[in-house]
Amino acid sequence: MKTRGVLFDLYGTLIVYGEMEKAWDAWCDVIYDAFCGYGLTMSATEFRPHCSGFFDKPEPADAEGEMTVVERRLHRMARELNVAIPRREALQAIEQALDVWHDFVRIDPDTVSVLTEVGRHRSLALVSNFDYAPYVYRLLTQWELGPLFDHVLVSDAVGVKKPHPGIFEEALRQLNLQPTEVIHVGDSQEDIDGAISAGIRPVWIDRNRKDRWRAQPQAEVVRIGALTELLPLLD
C-alpha cells in the first residue's frame, strides 16, 4: 500500500546526540544549584545519585492536572530531599537545565531537506516522548521545523508515551490515515515496539550508538543509517 504518511521521532532521529554524559552532568548541576537556594545542604557529589533514574521512574500523579510531567518529577525529588522550592522557581530551573542539556545535541543537517522532500506528497507528524511539551514546541519554532509537520504529538501533552500504541493511534486519527498507510522513523526500542503494536511499519535509524538506549530489535525491521536513506524506501 502506498505510504501516505510518515511519523518521525525527535531525539536521536531528527536531533543527534553528542556527549550525553556531559549533558547529564550539566543538567544535574543546574538542579543542584536551584535546590541549594531552597535549603539543600548536601554536597554536589552526594546529590548526584538522587538524579539517577529521574526520567525513568514512573510518572508521579497530578490530581489537579496542572503540572507537566517533568515538573511533577522535580517536585517529587524535592520532597524526597526535604526541599521546598516554589513552582515558579522549579520551572525556571527545569528550563535552564534543559537549555544546558541541549548544548550537547544538534539538529541533523539533513532534517530540513528530508522533511521537506517527504512532506511534498505525504502527511507528516512528529511523535516524541518528552516530559515537557512546551520546550519541544519552542525548539520546533527555534529551528523552524514546526511548519514542516501537519501535527506534533508530545507524550507530556497526549498523556501516553511510546511504546504505548495510544500516541500512535492519536497521530493516525489526526492525520486521518490507516496504520498500513504510515511508517514511523525512530531510533529507540520504544519507537519500534510502539509502531508495531499500533500496526505501523517501523523504520529504525541506527547511528551505531553504543549507549544503553540503542535499540535491539527482536524482529527484522527496516534499518537506515542516515535520514537521507529513508527517501528511496518511500513508495
Phi and psi in degrees as GROMACS dihedral restraints (atoms count N, CA, C in turn):
[ dihedral_restraints ]
;  ai    aj    ak    al  type     phi  dphi    fc
    3     4     5     6     1   -63.7    20    10
    4     5     6     7     1   138.8    20    10
    6     7     8     9     1   -78.6    20    10
    7     8     9    10     1   110.4    20    10
    9    10    11    12     1  -102.2    20    10
   10    11    12    13     1   -11.7    20    10
   12    13    14    15     1  -149.7    20    10
   13    14    15    16     1   147.8    20    10
   15    16    17    18     1  -130.9    20    10
   16    17    18    19     1   129.0    20    10
   18    19    20    21     1  -100.3    20    10
   19    20    21    22     1   139.1    20    10
   21    22    23    24     1  -123.1    20    10
   22    23    24    25     1   134.5    20    10
   24    25    26    27     1   -72.7    20    10
   25    26    27    28     1   164.4    20    10
   27    28    29    30     1  -103.3    20    10
   28    29    30    31     1   -68.8    20    10
   30    31    32    33     1   -76.8    20    10
   31    32    33    34     1   127.5    20    10
   33    34    35    36     1    87.4    20    10
   34    35    36    37     1    -8.5    20    10
   36    37    38    39     1  -117.5    20    10
   37    38    39    40     1   -68.0    20    10
   39    40    41    42     1   -88.6    20    10
   40    41    42    43     1   -23.9    20    10
   42    43    44    45     1  -111.0    20    10
   43    44    45    46     1   133.6    20    10
   45    46    47    48     1  -102.1    20    10
   46    47    48    49     1   133.2    20    10
   48    49    50    51     1   -77.3    20    10
   49    50    51    52     1   147.9    20    10
   51    52    53    54     1  -112.9    20    10
   52    53    54    55     1  -128.0    20    10
   54    55    56    57     1   -84.5    20    10
   55    56    57    58     1    88.0    20    10
   57    58    59    60     1   -75.7    20    10
   58    59    60    61     1   -21.9    20    10
   60    61    62    63     1   -65.2    20    10
   61    62    63    64     1   -41.9    20    10
   63    64    65    66     1   -67.0    20    10
   64    65    66    67     1   -36.5    20    10
   66    67    68    69     1   -62.5    20    10
   67    68    69    70     1   -43.1    20    10
   69    70    71    72     1   -68.3    20    10
   70    71    72    73     1   -39.2    20    10
   72    73    74    75     1   -59.8    20    10
   73    74    75    76     1   -43.4    20    10
   75    76    77    78     1   -64.6    20    10
   76    77    78    79     1   -40.0    20    10
   78    79    80    81     1   -60.8    20    10
   79    80    81    82     1   -49.0    20    10
   81    82    83    84     1   -63.2    20    10
   82    83    84    85     1   -37.9    20    10
   84    85    86    87     1   -61.6    20    10
   85    86    87    88     1   -39.9    20    10
   87    88    89    90     1   -65.1    20    10
   88    89    90    91     1   -45.3    20    10
   90    91    92    93     1   -65.4    20    10
   91    92    93    94     1   -39.5    20    10
   93    94    95    96     1   -60.2    20    10
   94    95    96    97     1   -47.2    20    10
   96    97    98    99     1   -61.8    20    10
   97    98    99   100     1   -39.4    20    10
   99   100   101   102     1   -65.4    20    10
  100   101   102   103     1   -43.5    20    10
  102   103   104   105     1   -65.9    20    10
  103   104   105   106     1   -36.8    20    10
  105   106   107   108     1   -61.2    20    10
  106   107   108   109     1   -30.9    20    10
  108   109   110   111     1   -71.0    20    10
  109   110   111   112     1   -11.3    20    10
  111   112   113   114     1  -127.7    20    10
  112   113   114   115     1    33.5    20    10
  114   115   116   117     1   110.1    20    10
  115   116   117   118     1    -5.7    20    10
  117   118   119   120     1   -68.7    20    10
  118   119   120   121     1   131.4    20    10
  120   121   122   123     1  -114.8    20    10
  121   122   123   124     1   -10.0    20    10
  123   124   125   126     1   -73.3    20    10
  124   125   126   127     1   163.2    20    10
  126   127   128   129     1   -76.4    20    10
  127   128   129   130     1   164.7    20    10
  129   130   131   132     1   -61.4    20    10
  130   131   132   133     1   -36.4    20    10
  132   133   134   135     1   -65.0    20    10
  133   134   135   136     1   -40.3    20    10
  135   136   137   138     1   -69.9    20    10
  136   137   138   139     1   -31.6    20    10
  138   139   140   141     1   -73.2    20    10
  139   140   141   142     1   -36.4    20    10
  141   142   143   144     1   -51.4    20    10
  142   143   144   145     1   -44.3    20    10
  144   145   146   147     1   -60.2    20    10
  145   146   147   148     1   -25.7    20    10
  147   148   149   150     1   -70.9    20    10
  148   149   150   151     1   -18.1    20    10
  150   151   152   153     1   -80.6    20    10
  151   152   153   154     1   -19.2    20    10
  153   154   155   156     1   -60.0    20    10
  154   155   156   157     1   130.9    20    10
  156   157   158   159     1    74.1    20    10
  157   158   159   160     1    14.4    20    10
  159   160   161   162     1   -52.7    20    10
  160   161   162   163     1   -44.7    20    10
  162   163   164   165     1   -93.9    20    10
  163   164   165   166     1    -3.4    20    10
  165   166   167   168     1   -98.7    20    10
  166   167   168   169     1   -22.3    20    10
  168   169   170   171     1   -68.5    20    10
  169   170   171   172     1   156.7    20    10
  171   172   173   174     1   -54.8    20    10
  172   173   174   175     1   145.8    20    10
  174   175   176   177     1   -69.7    20    10
  175   176   177   178     1   131.6    20    10
  177   178   179   180     1   -66.1    20    10
  178   179   180   181     1   147.1    20    10
  180   181   182   183     1   -73.3    20    10
  181   182   183   184     1   154.0    20    10
  183   184   185   186     1  -130.7    20    10
  184   185   186   187     1    96.2    20    10
  186   187   188   189     1   -60.5    20    10
  187   188   189   190     1   -33.4    20    10
  189   190   191   192     1   -92.0    20    10
  190   191   192   193     1    -9.6    20    10
  192   193   194   195     1    66.4    20    10
  193   194   195   196     1    28.7    20    10
  195   196   197   198     1  -101.8    20    10
  196   197   198   199     1   -26.1    20    10
  198   199   200   201     1   -98.0    20    10
  199   200   201   202     1   146.5    20    10
  201   202   203   204     1   -70.4    20    10
  202   203   204   205     1   165.2    20    10
  204   205   206   207     1   -60.6    20    10
  205   206   207   208     1   -43.3    20    10
  207   208   209   210     1   -67.2    20    10
  208   209   210   211     1   -32.9    20    10
  210   211   212   213     1   -63.6    20    10
  211   212   213   214     1   -43.4    20    10
  213   214   215   216     1   -62.5    20    10
  214   215   216   217     1   -39.6    20    10
  216   217   218   219     1   -63.4    20    10
  217   218   219   220     1   -43.8    20    10
  219   220   221   222     1   -66.9    20    10
  220   221   222   223     1   -41.4    20    10
  222   223   224   225     1   -67.6    20    10
  223   224   225   226     1   -32.6    20    10
  225   226   227   228     1   -63.5    20    10
  226   227   228   229     1   -46.2    20    10
  228   229   230   231     1   -63.0    20    10
  229   230   231   232     1   -39.3    20    10
  231   232   233   234     1   -61.5    20    10
  232   233   234   235     1   -43.2    20    10
  234   235   236   237     1   -62.6    20    10
  235   236   237   238     1   -42.3    20    10
  237   238   239   240     1   -61.3    20    10
  238   239   240   241     1   -28.3    20    10
  240   241   242   243     1  -102.3    20    10
  241   242   243   244     1     9.7    20    10
  243   244   245   246     1    57.9    20    10
  244   245   246   247     1    41.1    20    10
  246   247   248   249     1  -108.8    20    10
  247   248   249   250     1   126.2    20    10
  249   250   251   252     1  -104.7    20    10
  250   251   252   253     1    84.9    20    10
  252   253   254   255     1  -100.0    20    10
  253   254   255   256     1   127.5    20    10
  255   256   257   258     1   -61.3    20    10
  256   257   258   259     1   154.4    20    10
  258   259   260   261     1   -60.0    20    10
  259   260   261   262     1   -42.2    20    10
  261   262   263   264     1   -61.1    20    10
  262   263   264   265     1   -45.6    20    10
  264   265   266   267     1   -69.6    20    10
  265   266   267   268     1   -33.7    20    10
  267   268   269   270     1   -63.6    20    10
  268   269   270   271     1   -42.6    20    10
  270   271   272   273     1   -65.6    20    10
  271   272   273   274     1   -38.5    20    10
  273   274   275   276     1   -62.3    20    10
  274   275   276   277     1   -40.7    20    10
  276   277   278   279     1   -64.3    20    10
  277   278   279   280     1   -41.1    20    10
  279   280   281   282     1   -60.7    20    10
  280   281   282   283     1   -47.5    20    10
  282   283   284   285     1   -66.1    20    10
  283   284   285   286     1   -39.0    20    10
  285   286   287   288     1   -65.9    20    10
  286   287   288   289     1   -40.6    20    10
  288   289   290   291     1   -63.7    20    10
  289   290   291   292     1   -40.8    20    10
  291   292   293   294     1   -65.9    20    10
  292   293   294   295     1   -36.6    20    10
  294   295   296   297     1   -60.3    20    10
  295   296   297   298     1   -47.5    20    10
  297   298   299   300     1   -70.5    20    10
  298   299   300   301     1   -33.2    20    10
  300   301   302   303     1   -62.5    20    10
  301   302   303   304     1   -39.9    20    10
  303   304   305   306     1   -73.5    20    10
  304   305   306   307     1    -8.1    20    10
  306   307   308   309     1   -66.3    20    10
  307   308   309   310     1   -15.6    20    10
  309   310   311   312     1  -108.5    20    10
  310   311   312   313     1    11.7    20    10
  312   313   314   315     1  -127.2    20    10
  313   314   315   316     1   164.0    20    10
  315   316   317   318     1  -148.9    20    10
  316   317   318   319     1   155.5    20    10
  318   319   320   321     1   -73.3    20    10
  319   320   321   322     1   136.5    20    10
  321   322   323   324     1   -60.2    20    10
  322   323   324   325     1   132.0    20    10
  324   325   326   327     1   -61.5    20    10
  325   326   327   328     1   -17.9    20    10
  327   328   329   330     1   -94.2    20    10
  328   329   330   331     1    -2.5    20    10
  330   331   332   333     1   -57.0    20    10
  331   332   333   334     1   -53.1    20    10
  333   334   335   336     1   -64.6    20    10
  334   335   336   337     1   -45.2    20    10
  336   337   338   339     1   -66.2    20    10
  337   338   339   340     1   -39.7    20    10
  339   340   341   342     1   -69.1    20    10
  340   341   342   343     1   -45.3    20    10
  342   343   344   345     1   -61.1    20    10
  343   344   345   346     1   -40.2    20    10
  345   346   347   348     1   -63.0    20    10
  346   347   348   349     1   -45.0    20    10
  348   349   350   351     1   -67.8    20    10
  349   350   351   352     1   -46.1    20    10
  351   352   353   354     1   -63.6    20    10
  352   353   354   355     1   -36.7    20    10
  354   355   356   357     1   -78.6    20    10
  355   356   357   358     1    -3.8    20    10
  357   358   359   360     1   -62.1    20    10
  358   359   360   361     1   -38.3    20    10
  360   361   362   363     1  -129.5    20    10
  361   362   363   364     1    11.4    20    10
  363   364   365   366     1  -138.8    20    10
  364   365   366   367     1   156.9    20    10
  366   367   368   369     1   -81.7    20    10
  367   368   369   370     1   144.9    20    10
  369   370   371   372     1  -125.5    20    10
  370   371   372   373     1   141.9    20    10
  372   373   374   375     1  -140.3    20    10
  373   374   375   376     1   143.8    20    10
  375   376   377   378     1   -95.3    20    10
  376   377   378   379     1   131.3    20    10
  378   379   380   381     1  -127.1    20    10
  379   380   381   382     1   104.1    20    10
  381   382   383   384     1  -126.9    20    10
  382   383   384   385     1   135.7    20    10
  384   385   386   387     1   -84.3    20    10
  385   386   387   388     1   115.3    20    10
  387   388   389   390     1  -158.9    20    10
  388   389   390   391     1   136.6    20    10
  390   391   392   393     1   -86.5    20    10
  391   392   393   394     1     3.3    20    10
  393   394   395   396     1  -143.8    20    10
  394   395   396   397     1    86.4    20    10
  396   397   398   399     1   -57.2    20    10
  397   398   399   400     1   -40.1    20    10
  399   400   401   402     1   -56.6    20    10
  400   401   402   403     1   -31.8    20    10
  402   403   404   405     1   -69.1    20    10
  403   404   405   406     1   -39.3    20    10
  405   406   407   408     1   -63.3    20    10
  406   407   408   409     1   -44.3    20    10
  408   409   410   411     1   -59.7    20    10
  409   410   411   412     1   -39.6    20    10
  411   412   413   414     1   -65.6    20    10
  412   413   414   415     1   -42.0    20    10
  414   415   416   417     1   -61.5    20    10
  415   416   417   418     1   -43.5    20    10
  417   418   419   420     1   -62.3    20    10
  418   419   420   421     1   -35.4    20    10
  420   421   422   423     1   -70.2    20    10
  421   422   423   424     1   -45.9    20    10
  423   424   425   426     1   -59.5    20    10
  424   425   426   427     1   -41.9    20    10
  426   427   428   429     1   -93.5    20    10
  427   428   429   430     1     6.2    20    10
  429   430   431   432     1    57.2    20    10
  430   431   432   433     1    39.4    20    10
  432   433   434   435     1   -98.4    20    10
  433   434   435   436     1   -24.4    20    10
  435   436   437   438     1   -50.8    20    10
  436   437   438   439     1   -48.3    20    10
  438   439   440   441     1   -64.5    20    10
  439   440   441   442     1   -14.3    20    10
  441   442   443   444     1   -80.0    20    10
  442   443   444   445     1   -14.2    20    10
  444   445   446   447     1  -106.8    20    10
  445   446   447   448     1   142.0    20    10
  447   448   449   450     1   -76.7    20    10
  448   449   450   451     1   -34.0    20    10
  450   451   452   453     1  -146.9    20    10
  451   452   453   454     1   149.2    20    10
  453   454   455   456     1  -125.4    20    10
  454   455   456   457     1   122.7    20    10
  456   457   458   459     1  -120.7    20    10
  457   458   459   460     1   119.3    20    10
  459   460   461   462     1  -117.4    20    10
  460   461   462   463     1   133.0    20    10
  462   463   464   465     1   -54.5    20    10
  463   464   465   466     1   -38.5    20    10
  465   466   467   468     1   -57.6    20    10
  466   467   468   469     1   -38.1    20    10
  468   469   470   471     1   -85.1    20    10
  469   470   471   472     1   -35.0    20    10
  471   472   473   474     1   -75.3    20    10
  472   473   474   475     1   -35.7    20    10
  474   475   476   477     1   101.7    20    10
  475   476   477   478     1    -6.2    20    10
  477   478   479   480     1  -138.7    20    10
  478   479   480   481     1   155.2    20    10
  480   481   482   483     1  -131.0    20    10
  481   482   483   484     1   157.5    20    10
  483   484   485   486     1   -57.5    20    10
  484   485   486   487     1   138.9    20    10
  486   487   488   489     1   -91.0    20    10
  487   488   489   490     1    12.5    20    10
  489   490   491   492     1   -60.6    20    10
  490   491   492   493     1   131.3    20    10
  492   493   494   495     1   -66.9    20    10
  493   494   495   496     1   -15.9    20    10
  495   496   497   498     1   -59.4    20    10
  496   497   498   499     1   -37.1    20    10
  498   499   500   501     1   -71.3    20    10
  499   500   501   502     1   -32.4    20    10
  501   502   503   504     1   -71.5    20    10
  502   503   504   505     1   -40.4    20    10
  504   505   506   507     1   -64.0    20    10
  505   506   507   508     1   -35.4    20    10
  507   508   509   510     1   -67.4    20    10
  508   509   510   511     1   -38.0    20    10
  510   511   512   513     1   -62.9    20    10
  511   512   513   514     1   -43.1    20    10
  513   514   515   516     1   -61.7    20    10
  514   515   516   517     1   -40.9    20    10
  516   517   518   519     1   -62.9    20    10
  517   518   519   520     1   -45.3    20    10
  519   520   521   522     1   -67.3    20    10
  520   521   522   523     1   -33.9    20    10
  522   523   524   525     1   -83.7    20    10
  523   524   525   526     1   -12.8    20    10
  525   526   527   528     1    59.3    20    10
  526   527   528   529     1    47.0    20    10
  528   529   530   531     1  -127.9    20    10
  529   530   531   532     1   159.6    20    10
  531   532   533   534     1   -92.0    20    10
  532   533   534   535     1   154.1    20    10
  534   535   536   537     1   -54.0    20    10
  535   536   537   538     1   -37.1    20    10
  537   538   539   540     1   -72.1    20    10
  538   539   540   541     1   -10.0    20    10
  540   541   542   543     1   -96.3    20    10
  541   542   543   544     1     2.1    20    10
  543   544   545   546     1  -129.5    20    10
  544   545   546   547     1   148.8    20    10
  546   547   548   549     1  -122.3    20    10
  547   548   549   550     1   157.7    20    10
  549   550   551   552     1  -124.4    20    10
  550   551   552   553     1   128.7    20    10
  552   553   554   555     1  -106.1    20    10
  553   554   555   556     1   121.1    20    10
  555   556   557   558     1  -156.8    20    10
  556   557   558   559     1   168.9    20    10
  558   559   560   561     1  -108.9    20    10
  559   560   561   562     1   -12.5    20    10
  561   562   563   564     1  -107.2    20    10
  562   563   564   565     1   166.9    20    10
  564   565   566   567     1   -63.6    20    10
  565   566   567   568     1   -33.8    20    10
  567   568   569   570     1   -63.2    20    10
  568   569   570   571     1   -36.2    20    10
  570   571   572   573     1   -63.9    20    10
  571   572   573   574     1   -46.9    20    10
  573   574   575   576     1   -66.3    20    10
  574   575   576   577     1   -51.5    20    10
  576   577   578   579     1   -65.2    20    10
  577   578   579   580     1   -40.2    20    10
  579   580   581   582     1   -66.5    20    10
  580   581   582   583     1   -41.8    20    10
  582   583   584   585     1   -62.7    20    10
  583   584   585   586     1   -46.2    20    10
  585   586   587   588     1   -61.3    20    10
  586   587   588   589     1   -41.2    20    10
  588   589   590   591     1   -65.7    20    10
  589   590   591   592     1   -24.3    20    10
  591   592   593   594     1   -94.3    20    10
  592   593   594   595     1     3.0    20    10
  594   595   596   597     1    80.3    20    10
  595   596   597   598     1    17.8    20    10
  597   598   599   600     1  -102.6    20    10
  598   599   600   601     1   142.1    20    10
  600   601   602   603     1   -73.7    20    10
  601   602   603   604     1   123.9    20    10
  603   604   605   606     1   -89.0    20    10
  604   605   606   607     1   146.3    20    10
  606   607   608   609     1  -122.3    20    10
  607   608   609   610     1   120.7    20    10
  609   610   611   612     1   -94.7    20    10
  610   611   612   613     1   117.2    20    10
  612   613   614   615     1   -91.3    20    10
  613   614   615   616     1   114.1    20    10
  615   616   617   618     1  -116.5    20    10
  616   617   618   619     1   106.5    20    10
  618   619   620   621     1   -95.8    20    10
  619   620   621   622     1    19.2    20    10
  621   622   623   624     1    60.1    20    10
  622   623   624   625     1    36.5    20    10
  624   625   626   627     1   -64.4    20    10
  625   626   627   628     1   151.2    20    10
  627   628   629   630     1  -109.5    20    10
  628   629   630   631     1     8.9    20    10
  630   631   632   633     1   -86.9    20    10
  631   632   633   634     1   178.9    20    10
  633   634   635   636     1   -72.0    20    10
  634   635   636   637     1   -11.3    20    10
  636   637   638   639     1   -89.4    20    10
  637   638   639   640     1    -4.7    20    10
  639   640   641   642     1   -65.3    20    10
  640   641   642   643     1   136.0    20    10
  642   643   644   645     1   -66.1    20    10
  643   644   645   646     1   151.7    20    10
  645   646   647   648     1  -134.8    20    10
  646   647   648   649     1    75.0    20    10
  648   649   650   651     1   -56.7    20    10
  649   650   651   652     1   135.0    20    10
  651   652   653   654     1   -87.3    20    10
  652   653   654   655     1   -19.6    20    10
  654   655   656   657     1  -117.9    20    10
  655   656   657   658     1   162.3    20    10
  657   658   659   660     1   -70.5    20    10
  658   659   660   661     1   127.9    20    10
  660   661   662   663     1  -131.0    20    10
  661   662   663   664     1   156.0    20    10
  663   664   665   666     1   -65.4    20    10
  664   665   666   667     1   131.8    20    10
  666   667   668   669     1  -123.8    20    10
  667   668   669   670     1   131.6    20    10
  669   670   671   672     1  -126.0    20    10
  670   671   672   673     1   155.2    20    10
  672   673   674   675     1  -104.6    20    10
  673   674   675   676     1    -8.2    20    10
  675   676   677   678     1  -155.1    20    10
  676   677   678   679     1   155.4    20    10
  678   679   680   681     1   -59.7    20    10
  679   680   681   682     1   -36.6    20    10
  681   682   683   684     1   -63.3    20    10
  682   683   684   685     1   -22.6    20    10
  684   685   686   687     1   -72.0    20    10
  685   686   687   688     1   -10.5    20    10
  687   688   689   690     1   -72.0    20    10
  688   689   690   691     1   -35.4    20    10
  690   691   692   693     1   -57.2    20    10
  691   692   693   694     1   -45.5    20    10
  693   694   695   696     1   -68.9    20    10
  694   695   696   697     1   -13.5    20    10
  696   697   698   699     1   -83.9    20    10
  697   698   699   700     1   -16.4    20    10
  699   700   701   702     1   -82.5    20    10
  700   701   702   703     1   131.5    20    10
